[in-house]
Each structure stands twice: as C-alpha cells, then as structure tokens.
Amino acid sequence: MSNRLSLVGLILVCPLAAAQGGAVLPSDWMLCGEPGGPSHQHEPQPFNAKGDEATYLDADESRATDNEIFEFSGDVKVRRGNQRLNADTATYNQPQDTVEAHGNIRFEQDGLTVEGGSARLELGARHGQVEATRYGLVQRHARGESSLLVMEDPNHTRLTQATFTTCNPGHDDWLLHASDLKLDHEQNIGEARNVWLEFKGVPFLYLPYINFSLTDERKSGFLTPSFGTSDQVGTDIHIPFYWNIAPQRDATLTTRMMSKRGVQLLGEFRYISPAGGGLTNIGYVPNDNVLDKSRAFLSTRNVWNFAPRWSSELEFGYVSDRNYFGELGTSLSVASTTHLERRADATYRGDLWSLTGRVQSYQTVDESLPGSARPYQRLPQLLVKLNLPQQAYGSNALFNGEYVHFYRRDSVVGDRIDLQPGMSLPLVNAYGFVTPSLNLRYTQYALDQQTTGTGGSSPSRTLPVLNLDSGVYLERDLSWSNAALLHTLEPRLYYLYVPYRDQSSLPVFDTNLLDFSYANLFQGNRFSGADRVGDANQITLALTSRLLDKESGRERFNARIGQIVYFSDRRVVLPGNSAETLNVSDIVAELNSSGLIPDWKASAGLLWNPQSQDIDKSTLGFEYKPDNQRILKLDYRLRRNELEQTDLAALWPLSQQADRRINMVGRWNYSLRDGRTLEALIGMEYDTCCWALRVAGRRFVSNVGGDTNNALFLQLELKGLTSFGHRGKRGLAGLLDPGTFR
C-alpha cells in the first residue's frame, strides 16, 4: 500500500550546503574519474523550485495515530524544493513538528549528499541531527565521515569526530581528522579543534585549532607552514598568518625560523580602493646569529587618484645592509640591487596638458661606492607637458618643461631648467607618411659657485633640433599553411640635424648615453637626461617586414633592420669620452615570430659592428609550448666583453596515466664567459587524483661576489585543502623564478 501525505511548511535544513572551502579548479580532478563520496542519484533541482514551501512524503506503508503521529515505512521519500530525504522508516509528530528517520538515511541538496543511520529533525525550530554519517561534496570532490552531525540552527552546523578528504572512496591517501568541526553558513566560516592530518596512514601535523573559509572569500587565520633548507639560512620554516582586514585590505604576517640566522619577521600589506592601491613589504631580523646584529628591509609602492584629474605615487625602499638581499633573498637579481628608490609624485592632468611635482632620492645599498657612482637627488622636480594637436594646416604644437634641483654630497649641486617647445606637421595617407618636426631646446643652470668648474655658476645652452621622419607602406596577400596573410614591406627614412654646441662646461646630473637599439634609431637625442644634447647630422635607413593574419589582424611575424649614416663627427660626449668619428653606426636587426609555426615562438636580436666585423650584442630565444604542461625554452644572450649566457628551461610530463602523472621541471642558466653555472634547478612532481608531491634542488649565485647557495624545496599538496611546503605559485612551475615561462 502506498500513501502520499503533503505537509505545507515542512523544511529540511542542509547541514553542509555551504561547506565549499577554498577555490578548486575542475582540472584538479581530471585524474579522479567519478566524484568521490556518496554520489547524487538525482539532479540537484528535479521537480520543485527552491521557493516551493510544500513538503511531500511518499512511502510503501503509512499509518496515522489520532491525526497527530504519522508513521511511514518502506522506501520513505521526503522532498521539499530541491531537497530530498530517503529512509527505511520515518515518524512525523505534528504537535512537536518533528521527524525521526531510521535506516539508510540519505539526504541530498545542492551538490551535497549525507548518509547516516538515523536522523531527528525539529522542523519548527529548524534543529536536527544525523548519526553515523557519511557526506560528500560533489562539486569539491570531497567526502568524509562524522559520528554525529548536529544542526544547531539554519546557519550553524556541528560535526563530531569528523574526517575530510578529496580522495576517491577506498583510497584514503590523506585524511583530515577533527574532534569538533563547526560550520557557520551565515559568515561562511569553518572552525575545527584537535585537528591532525595523516598522509598514507602516517600522522604528520597536529593543530589544536584552525579556522577557514567555507567559500572563496578570504578569512583571517594561520596559513599552512612551509619548509625548506639552504646553505645561507639552514633549515627554513615559515609560519604565516593571514589577516583579512577588510574586503579591500589584507596583510600576511610571517614568522620565519632559520637554524643558522635565527628568527625573521616578515609582513606584506595590500590594499585597493576606487582611489588607488598599494603594496608594502617588510622584513626584520631582531638578531642575526651569524652577524650578531639586527637587520631590516622595507619596500612600499602606492598609487592614488585622490581627486578628479589628480594622481600621486609614493615609492620608498630601505635596507639595513648591503648583504641583506644576498644572504636572506632567493635570487641574484635581488641580490645585485645597488640603489633603492625613494620617490613621491603628484600629477594634475588637464585635457591637453599635465603638471607633475616630484621629490626623489635613493639609498645606496653598497656604502663603499664612491660619491661619483651614486645618483643625484631631485629635491624637487617639476615637469610640465603640453600637446596641442590639429593646429594651423594640421600641425601639432607641443611643449615640455622641467625644473629640478639636484643634490649630492661633495658634488656639483644646483638648479636646472629645461624648456622644449616644438612643432610637427604629420602628412599621412594609406601609402605612407612624412612628418617634419622642429624643436627648440633651452637649458639653464644655477650652480653652487663653490663647486663649479670653468663654466661659471649660470651656464646655459640653446639649440634647435630638426628631424624629418618618413615611411612607405607596401603590402600584398600571402598564403602560409592554408592561412590568409598580409605581407607588408615598410621602408623608413629618418633624418636628424642638431648643430654642435660646446657643452663641456655643463655638469652631468642625470645623463647617460642611451643603450643602442632599434627604437633609438629614431630618437632625437642619443643621451638620456638634459645635460647633454648630442650634435647630429645623420640619416637612419630602416626596413620592417610583417606578416599579419587577415582574419584576426594578429601579427604572426616581424623582421626589422636599420642603420644610421653619419655626415659629421659626434663631438658632444660625456666627461672622459672622446668624439665619435665613424661614418656609420652598428647595424641593428630584430626578428619575432609568434604562431607562424603552431606552438612555436622565436625571437632574435643583433647588434653588428661593421668596422670591427664583430657582434657587439645579440639575443636568441625559442619557445615550444603546445600546452601549459609542456614548455621548452632556450635563450642566448651576448654583450661583447661583458657577458655571454645560455638559459635553458623545461616543464615536461615524463609519464601520463589515467590516474597519475609524473612531471619534471628544470632550468640551467650558464655563463659562457665565466665558465660557471649561475643557476641550476631540477624538480620532479608526482601528481595523483587528490594529492601531489613536488621536490626540487637548486644551486644559484646569491650575490654579485659570486657566492653560491644550495637549496632544497619540498611541497606536498593535498588537493581541495591546501599545500604544505615551498611558498610560491601553485604547481611545479612555481618552483622557478617568476617570469621564467612568460
């Protein structure tokens, strides 16, 4: 006999519906097959919307006593909206508004499945409990067990003697155990006490208390410790604490324990708002056991738009000693830092103009550097820019102005004003362009008379800068591997004339010779800064060729080459240098290919000296990347008489089975000039359905003196929970320096 009873207002509360934990990518479970734990037998919302307040009960047998107690037996089914409860027997007490169910309890809602031996629900008060439960979170591929699951109210659930894992049933490779687990569905917070983790049946971590987020939202609390070892610091353990200050502000405070150096306190503070954002990093060692002194580091960068048209920037760096980065850092690029910038800017932007005020100084990390090797301070600097397009006959007017006061101890100091008004007339059509330009550059100094040379205290310089830029666009259709391409040929001529002015009496505050490159073939000054304006009577000959995808417009290939022909010697030089007398410059050539051959990228650069028949500078790079799990990179860099390096990096799967993968990562950065390895790293990853183990060894140059550091990294990732081990980007590629596979 089958009876149906409909009770309007009967509500079953899902105890774990909000227990979603951290963000998990679908690709994390690609090795798992079907989701683990009790599986859903129905669609999440089969035949009732969530707003349906009616409760429906089905059973093979039903009986009523005094129209107050209703008993159901045999394949009992209760459904309300998208919630389902199945049991062997169930009793509904109408006066108390309670349901008791026994035998093969099964509850489903929104990707959650709970199975148990018995359940008691107080429907009116929305309380309840399920005994001897097994639960599954399908979307997270998670499951677990609990001796008792108690629904304290609709927003709070407590589990006793609970476990949690993301491994498939029958493969409890790792388990989280908690004597008490509380879930706050309103605040999306989980709390666990007496927590211990086991891996392959071996307990390896105990925590008296942890809390965590039930959603992707951030939550204050301790993060997973990390560990490693290196020559410089010995055993290295990090214990981070995450502080979720506000939705747009957070901080990570880390205690770092080093067996050789002692304790280091680290902090990172981030914030973002409609008006701007910033990042601050600090490090403090109260007492370095090796040096017997305290050490510290501070770096902050902030950008604000504090009013309409107004913006500002603040950057500040400090380090206690020159060896801080080399001994406590992780790479040569950081260890070789020589100066830390300290700068504050404020900018107002009008429709056609802008005004910037700046103060700028530097901390010289290496105090042994002579004063002449240290940068000047700008106290202050004012910059104004004006651009007036579409003036008479289509001409453009522009103006750049600068005032700056330079200061450096025991050096020439003073003020500099640099003014650059100019005009250009762009003549452009579909076939090419011709753009003549004329600028006037006026520079005036007011120097400390006690330290100036023969130029006096108020030297100045005025000269015109004339250039004529022109180019032609030639194109044709081309087919490559069944792809429709547009092939361009773009010759370009750039003439520059700047008369000679003797500038030897002018100080050198912030001026250097620009590094020669393809872009600098078309610059109006071969020097950076305003202290020198190079004399010029020269023409640049350049040619660019490109392949463009006609359908998408994407550039598949480009090659360009150029050279400057000089009609006179370059007599304006920096102190200590002699005039340049060659008739031609080095030949600059560049090549880039992306997507012309599927999965391949290539780049090359060359600076060839036609006088000495030598290569002054060259770069060569290849990348093969069929997907994000298979990457090969080879780079070569040469700067004559300075460096010659090769850099090989690889991320590649060694074995790919249905339920597991073995991957490797490696990098070898080698100096051909010095005959030594700058960095060598080899790492392996064993990746399964619910966990991954990564181990890597690294040897790298840790400072400019050439000292090396050896380090070992270990990372255990429990998928769906967290990672234990080396900090950094998740995955095997995260063991490399950032940017290796960009």
Order of alpha helices (4+ residues) and beta strands (2+ residues): beta-beta-beta-beta-beta-beta-beta-beta-beta-beta-beta-beta-beta-beta-beta-beta-beta-beta-beta-beta-beta-alpha-alpha-beta-beta-beta-beta-beta-beta-beta-beta-beta-beta-beta-beta-beta-beta-beta-beta-beta-beta-beta-beta-beta-beta-beta-beta
